Amino acid sequence: MPTMPSARRSQWPVWLCWLAMVLDGFDLVVLGTVIPTLIRTGDIGFNAVGATFAATISLVGVGLGALFIAPLSDKFGRRKLLIACVAGFSLFTIGVAFAPNVAVFSVLRLLAGLGLGACLPAALAYMNDYAPAGSAGKSTTRTMTGYHVGAVATAFLAILVVPDWRLMFIIGGLAGLALLPFLWAKLPESLPEAVPVKANETTKATPGVVHYTDGKQKTGFRDLLQKPYPLVALGIGIASFMGLLLVYGLNTWLPQLMAAAGYTVSTGLTLLLVLNLGAVAGLVLAGILADRHGTKKIVLLWFGLSAVFLALLSVKIQSEFLLNVAVFVTGVFVFSSQVLVYAWVSQLFPARLRGTALGFAAGVGRLGAIVGPAVTGTLVAANIAYPAGFYVFAAAGLLAVAALFLVPHQVKSPEPVPAGER
């Protein structure tokens, strides 16, 4: 296995975790890019009902992976789980290209989602194990820029490739397989403070490093139900639900909401791109401010401003320039709000529970990812999407603020935690 990094930490883990998030970004938009072609051609039996089922089951797979596979990184190590998840996602994604019918297509998307759902929490947990103390916010947000870069790159790829929808999945799967040898050769195991120690082993005293004993402390979701974590888990869970409700609801329905407001379809598509460009800028800014002023202050501010700007989008803006500015600024706050939740989770929980806690946050959030598009779609079907859709989104932002307000700045862990963890 690769050796531990030297005092001057290698940049390989930073880039490899970032590239893992690019795969997550691919999965975010790939189905959306091929569904119109599948429905129009009826290929392998697709229709609107089949497309809806495939889209929903994909998100279910990602949620289950985050909830039940990601915690394994706390037991077996981040490196092993990341490699296994990328391998599984890649192989099943290639398999999607050869699906003979909608049922097999959907099952393969479910299985691919299991690996990808665990990949995000494991990668973020790894980066927070590896990052220098006091940089959790910046490390998390910087890693998550890969998510949006992957989404934008996949959208551009679709312009070149679609209507050959099978090639989209083949390229995505091959990209993951190409990443595997680099993960194997260049990704070290988690740093010592995140590595479990056998009950009968002794450790050398190292300043700033705390080992825990897996013979006495096992990890799992039941740990989140024990003091002092239940209130923290509840607040984080609600905020994650609302955060991904906003991310997926806006990415799915923003063009339609703008069309309902009287803007042209081309304007709506342009605004979707502007929204995601704002997301990248917001991630960079949010991480810097969180490390400087405290993650709780910034995540509360970010969700609050998200609610304000989402409500403002319910007002018809005549100036195209001002409209683009408003949507860009909305993107700055909406998308990085959810990532700040991940950053805060990494700081609130000790290393031995970090993968489990991030998996819980991401898994519960995926429920919001399913509910968001469904609720907004219902408003669209009822012809009340504008302005009601933006009011629903604004309310979600305010509920996240209320939930996170109850979470303490710090959690007194039952075992010693390095200063950088708190």
C-alpha positions in Angstrom: 0.0 0.0 0.0 1.2 3.5 -0.7 3.2 5.1 2.1 2.1 7.9 4.3 2.7 11.4 3.0 5.7 13.3 4.3 5.6 16.5 6.3 5.1 18.4 3.1 1.8 16.9 2.0 1.4 15.6 -1.5 -1.2 17.3 -3.8 -2.2 13.9 -5.2 -5.0 13.3 -2.7 -6.4 16.8 -3.3 -6.7 16.3 -7.0 -7.9 12.7 -6.8 -10.7 13.6 -4.4 -11.6 16.5 -6.7 -11.7 14.2 -9.7 -14.0 11.8 -7.8 -16.4 14.7 -7.3 -16.2 15.4 -11.1 -17.7 11.9 -11.5 -20.5 13.0 -9.1 -21.1 16.0 -11.3 -21.3 13.8 -14.3 -24.0 11.7 -12.7 -26.0 14.9 -11.7 -26.7 15.9 -15.3 -26.1 12.8 -17.5 -29.6 11.4 -17.2 -31.1 14.9 -17.9 -29.1 15.2 -21.1 -30.3 11.8 -22.6 -33.9 11.6 -21.4 -35.3 13.8 -24.2 -33.7 11.6 -26.8 -34.9 8.4 -25.0 -38.5 9.6 -24.8 -38.5 11.0 -28.4 -37.1 7.8 -30.0 -38.7 5.4 -27.6 -35.4 3.5 -27.5 -35.4 0.3 -25.3 -39.1 1.1 -24.5 -38.6 4.5 -22.8 -41.5 6.9 -22.3 -42.2 9.7 -19.8 -43.2 7.2 -17.1 -40.1 5.1 -17.6 -37.9 8.2 -17.6 -39.4 9.4 -14.3 -38.8 6.0 -12.7 -35.2 5.8 -13.9 -34.5 9.3 -12.6 -36.1 8.6 -9.2 -34.4 5.2 -8.8 -31.0 6.8 -9.6 -31.4 9.2 -6.7 -32.6 6.4 -4.4 -29.4 4.5 -5.2 -27.2 7.5 -4.4 -29.1 8.1 -1.2 -28.8 4.5 -0.1 -25.1 4.5 -0.9 -24.5 7.6 1.2 -26.5 6.2 4.2 -25.3 2.6 4.3 -22.0 2.3 2.4 -20.3 5.6 3.2 -20.1 4.7 7.0 -17.8 1.8 6.0 -15.0 4.3 5.4 -14.9 4.7 9.2 -14.3 0.9 9.7 -12.2 0.0 6.7 -10.5 3.2 5.7 -11.3 6.0 3.2 -8.9 4.8 0.5 -10.3 1.3 0.2 -13.9 2.6 0.0 -13.1 5.3 -2.5 -11.4 2.7 -4.8 -14.3 0.3 -4.5 -16.9 2.9 -5.1 -15.3 4.4 -8.2 -14.8 0.9 -9.6 -18.5 -0.1 -9.0 -19.9 3.1 -10.3 -17.7 2.9 -13.5 -18.6 -0.7 -14.3 -22.3 -0.3 -13.8 -22.4 3.0 -15.7 -20.8 1.2 -18.7 -23.4 -1.5 -18.3 -26.2 1.1 -18.6 -25.1 1.7 -22.2 -25.9 -1.9 -23.0 -29.2 -2.2 -21.1 -31.9 -4.0 -23.2 -34.9 -2.4 -21.6 -36.0 0.2 -19.1 -36.0 -2.2 -16.1 -32.4 -3.2 -16.6 -31.4 0.4 -17.3 -33.0 1.5 -14.0 -31.5 -1.4 -12.0 -28.0 -0.6 -13.3 -28.5 3.1 -12.5 -29.5 2.1 -9.0 -26.4 0.0 -8.6 -24.1 2.7 -10.0 -25.7 5.2 -7.6 -24.8 3.1 -4.6 -21.1 3.5 -5.3 -21.4 7.1 -6.3 -23.5 8.0 -3.2 -20.8 6.7 -0.9 -18.1 8.3 -2.9 -19.0 11.9 -2.0 -19.0 11.5 1.9 -15.9 9.3 1.7 -14.0 11.8 -0.4 -15.0 14.7 1.8 -14.1 12.7 5.0 -10.7 11.9 3.5 -10.0 15.6 2.6 -10.9 16.7 6.2 -8.6 13.9 7.6 -5.8 15.1 5.3 -6.3 18.9 5.4 -4.2 21.0 7.8 -6.0 22.1 11.0 -8.2 25.1 10.5 -8.9 24.6 6.8 -11.9 22.3 6.8 -14.1 24.9 5.1 -11.7 25.6 2.3 -10.8 22.0 1.8 -14.5 20.9 1.6 -15.6 23.7 -0.8 -12.6 23.4 -3.0 -13.2 19.7 -3.4 -16.8 20.2 -4.2 -16.0 22.6 -7.1 -15.3 19.4 -9.0 -19.0 18.6 -8.7 -20.0 21.6 -10.7 -17.1 21.3 -13.1 -18.2 17.8 -13.8 -21.8 18.9 -14.4 -20.8 21.7 -16.8 -18.3 19.4 -18.7 -21.0 16.7 -19.1 -23.5 19.2 -20.4 -20.9 20.4 -23.1 -20.1 16.7 -23.9 -23.8 16.0 -24.5 -23.9 18.8 -27.1 -21.2 16.9 -29.0 -22.4 13.3 -28.4 -26.2 13.2 -28.1 -28.4 11.7 -29.7 -25.9 8.8 -29.2 -27.0 8.4 -25.6 -25.1 5.1 -25.1 -21.8 6.8 -25.7 -22.5 9.3 -22.9 -22.5 6.4 -20.3 -19.5 4.6 -21.9 -17.4 7.8 -21.7 -18.5 8.4 -18.1 -17.7 4.8 -17.1 -14.3 4.8 -18.8 -13.4 8.1 -17.1 -13.9 6.4 -13.8 -11.9 3.4 -14.8 -9.1 5.6 -15.9 -9.1 7.2 -12.4 -8.7 3.8 -10.6 -4.9 3.2 -11.2 -4.1 6.7 -9.9 -6.3 6.1 -6.8 -4.5 2.8 -6.2 -1.0 4.2 -6.7 -1.1 7.7 -5.4 -3.8 7.9 -2.7 -2.4 7.2 0.8 -4.5 5.8 3.5 -6.1 8.4 6.0 -3.7 10.1 8.3 -3.0 8.6 11.7 -5.6 10.6 13.6 -8.3 8.9 11.5 -6.8 5.4 11.5 -8.3 2.9 14.0 -5.9 1.1 16.4 -6.5 -2.5 17.5 -7.4 -2.9 21.1 -4.2 -4.8 21.9 -1.9 -2.3 20.1 0.0 0.6 21.6 0.7 3.9 19.9 3.5 6.4 20.1 2.6 9.7 21.6 2.4 12.3 18.8 1.5 15.9 19.4 -1.9 16.8 18.0 -2.8 13.2 17.0 -5.4 11.2 18.8 -5.8 7.5 18.1 -9.0 5.7 19.1 -9.4 2.0 19.9 -11.7 0.1 17.6 -12.0 -2.6 20.3 -13.8 -0.2 22.5 -15.5 2.2 20.1 -17.3 0.9 17.1 -18.9 3.2 14.6 -22.4 3.3 13.1 -25.6 5.3 12.9 -26.5 4.4 16.5 -23.6 6.6 17.6 -25.5 9.5 16.2 -28.4 8.7 18.6 -26.1 8.9 21.6 -25.3 12.1 23.6 -24.2 14.6 22.5 -25.1 14.0 18.9 -29.0 13.6 18.5 -29.8 17.3 18.3 -26.8 17.9 16.0 -27.8 15.1 13.7 -31.4 16.4 13.6 -30.4 19.9 12.6 -27.8 18.7 10.1 -30.4 16.3 8.6 -33.0 19.0 8.1 -30.5 21.5 6.6 -29.2 18.8 4.2 -32.7 17.9 3.1 -33.5 21.5 2.4 -30.1 22.2 0.8 -30.3 19.5 -1.8 -34.0 20.2 -2.3 -32.8 23.6 -3.5 -29.9 22.3 -5.6 -31.9 19.7 -7.5 -35.1 21.7 -7.6 -33.4 24.6 -9.3 -31.2 22.5 -11.6 -34.3 20.6 -12.8 -36.9 23.4 -13.1 -35.2 26.8 -13.3 -35.7 27.0 -17.1 -39.4 26.1 -16.8 -39.9 28.5 -13.9 -38.4 31.3 -16.0 -40.6 30.3 -19.0 -43.6 30.5 -16.7 -42.5 34.0 -15.7 -42.6 35.0 -19.4 -38.9 34.7 -20.2 -37.8 32.9 -23.4 -36.7 29.2 -23.3 -33.2 30.2 -24.4 -33.0 32.7 -21.6 -33.9 30.0 -19.1 -31.2 27.7 -20.3 -28.6 30.5 -20.2 -29.7 31.3 -16.6 -29.1 27.7 -15.6 -25.5 28.0 -16.8 -25.2 31.4 -15.0 -26.6 29.8 -11.8 -23.9 27.1 -11.8 -21.1 29.5 -12.6 -22.3 31.4 -9.5 -22.1 28.1 -7.6 -18.4 27.7 -8.4 -17.6 31.3 -7.3 -19.7 30.8 -4.1 -17.8 27.6 -3.2 -14.4 29.4 -3.3 -15.7 32.4 -1.3 -17.6 30.4 1.2 -14.7 28.2 2.2 -12.4 31.1 2.8 -14.9 33.0 4.9 -15.9 29.8 6.9 -12.3 29.2 7.9 -11.8 32.9 8.8 -15.0 33.6 10.7 -16.4 30.2 11.7 -18.5 27.8 9.7 -21.7 28.2 11.6 -21.8 31.9 11.1 -21.2 31.6 7.4 -23.6 28.7 6.7 -26.4 30.6 8.5 -25.7 33.7 6.5 -25.5 31.7 3.3 -28.9 30.0 3.7 -30.5 33.2 4.8 -29.2 35.1 1.8 -30.3 32.2 -0.4 -33.8 32.6 0.9 -33.7 36.4 0.2 -32.5 36.1 -3.4 -34.8 33.2 -4.2 -37.7 35.3 -3.1 -36.4 38.3 -5.1 -36.5 36.1 -8.3 -40.3 36.0 -8.0 -40.2 39.6 -9.2 -40.1 40.1 -13.0 -36.8 41.8 -13.9 -36.9 43.6 -17.3 -33.2 44.2 -17.6 -31.4 41.1 -19.0 -28.1 42.2 -17.3 -29.7 42.6 -13.9 -31.5 39.3 -14.3 -28.3 37.5 -15.0 -26.6 39.2 -12.0 -29.5 38.2 -9.7 -29.4 34.6 -10.8 -25.5 34.5 -10.5 -25.7 35.9 -7.0 -28.4 33.4 -6.1 -26.1 30.6 -7.3 -23.3 31.9 -5.2 -25.3 31.3 -2.0 -27.7 28.4 -2.8 -25.2 25.7 -3.9 -22.4 26.5 -1.4 -24.9 26.5 1.5 -25.2 22.8 1.3 -21.5 22.3 0.9 -20.9 24.4 4.0 -23.2 21.9 5.9 -20.7 19.1 4.9 -17.8 21.3 6.1 -19.5 21.9 9.4 -20.3 18.2 9.8 -16.6 17.4 9.3 -15.7 19.8 12.2 -18.5 18.8 14.6 -17.8 15.0 14.6 -14.6 13.2 15.6 -12.5 11.4 13.0 -13.9 8.0 13.9 -17.5 9.2 13.1 -16.7 11.5 10.2 -17.6 9.2 7.4 -20.8 8.0 9.1 -21.9 11.6 9.8 -21.2 12.8 6.3 -23.0 9.8 4.9 -26.0 10.6 7.1 -26.0 14.2 5.9 -25.6 13.3 2.2 -28.2 10.4 2.4 -30.9 12.5 4.1 -30.1 15.3 1.7 -30.8 12.9 -1.2 -34.4 12.6 0.0 -34.6 16.4 -0.5 -33.1 15.9 -4.0 -36.1 13.6 -4.8 -38.7 15.8 -3.1 -37.5 19.1 -4.6 -38.1 18.3 -8.3 -41.3 16.5 -7.4 -42.8 19.4 -5.5 -41.7 21.9 -8.2 -43.0 19.7 -10.9 -46.4 19.5 -9.2 -46.5 23.3 -9.1 -45.6 23.4 -12.8 -48.4 20.9 -13.6 -50.9 23.1 -11.6 -49.7 26.2 -13.6 -48.7 28.0 -10.4 -44.9 27.5 -10.6 -44.4 31.2 -10.9 -44.1 32.8 -8.5 -45.0 30.0 -6.0 -41.9 27.9 -6.9 -39.6 30.6 -5.7 -41.6 31.1 -2.5 -41.2 27.4 -1.8 -37.5 27.5 -2.4 -37.2 30.6 -0.1 -39.1 28.8 2.6 -36.7 25.9 2.4 -33.8 28.2 2.9 -35.4 29.7 6.0 -36.2 26.2 7.4 -32.5 25.3 7.0 -31.5 28.5 9.0 -33.9 27.5 11.8 -32.6 24.0 12.0 -28.9 25.0 12.0 -29.5 27.7 14.5 -30.2 25.1 17.1 -26.9 23.2 16.5 -24.2 24.3 18.9 -20.9 25.9 17.5 -19.0 23.0 19.0 -19.8 19.5 20.3 -18.0 18.2 23.3 -16.9 14.8 22.1 -17.0 11.8 24.5 -13.3 11.1 23.5 -10.4 13.5 23.1 -10.3 15.3 19.8 -7.5 17.3 18.3 -7.9 21.1 18.4 -8.2 21.2 14.6 -11.3 19.0 14.8 -13.3 21.5 16.9 
